[in-house]
């Protein structure tokens, strides 16, 4: 990620794949369409592409599914 002032994100931990043109909107699953971003910048672009409410709903669903089942 490079911001408008040319500063590059220095994060090197927990990088995630990001489709430049969103796969969920017809983007190709090709190397040319994929880049690595840190977790925060990947989420930022997901919010740009799909909206904050949609991303928040996916995060909450993910967290719900990861909770241990009470026995």
C-alpha positions in Angstrom: 0.0 0.0 0.0 1.3 3.4 -0.9 -0.6 6.5 0.2 -1.2 9.8 -1.6 2.1 11.2 -0.3 4.1 8.2 -1.5 4.6 6.6 1.9 4.7 2.8 1.7 3.1 0.6 4.4 6.0 -1.1 6.2 4.0 -4.0 7.7 5.5 -7.4 6.9 3.5 -9.6 9.3 0.1 -11.2 8.5 -0.1 -10.1 4.9 -3.3 -11.0 3.1 -4.2 -11.5 -0.5 -6.3 -8.7 -2.0 -8.0 -8.7 -5.5 -7.4 -5.3 -7.0 -10.7 -5.7 -8.9 -12.9 -7.5 -6.4 -13.3 -11.2 -7.1 -16.9 -10.9 -5.7 -17.7 -8.4 -8.4 -16.2 -10.4 -11.3 -12.5 -9.8 -10.8 -10.2 -12.4 -12.3 -8.4 -14.9 -9.9 -5.1 -14.1 -11.7 -1.7 -13.0 -10.4 -2.1 -9.7 -12.3 -5.2 -9.0 -10.2 -3.8 -10.0 -6.8 -1.6 -8.0 -4.4 -0.4 -8.5 -0.8 -1.6 -6.0 1.8 -1.5 -5.8 5.5 -4.6 -6.7 7.4 -5.7 -3.1 8.0 -5.2 -2.0 4.4 -6.9 -5.1 3.1 -9.9 -4.3 5.3 -9.8 -0.6 4.2 -10.1 -1.7 0.5 -12.8 -4.2 1.3 -14.8 -1.4 2.9 -14.2 0.8 -0.2 -15.3 -2.1 -2.5 -18.2 -3.5 -0.5 -19.2 -0.9 2.2 -18.5 -0.8 5.9 -21.8 -2.6 6.8 -21.0 -5.6 4.6 -17.5 -5.9 5.9 -18.6 -5.6 9.5 -21.2 -8.3 9.0 -18.5 -10.7 7.6 -16.2 -9.9 10.5 -18.9 -10.7 13.1 -19.9 -13.9 11.2 -16.2 -15.0 11.2 -15.9 -14.3 14.9 -19.1 -16.2 15.7 -17.9 -19.2 13.8 -14.5 -19.2 15.6 -16.0 -19.2 19.1 -15.5 -22.5 20.9 -18.6 -24.6 21.3 -19.6 -24.8 25.0 -19.9 -28.3 26.3 
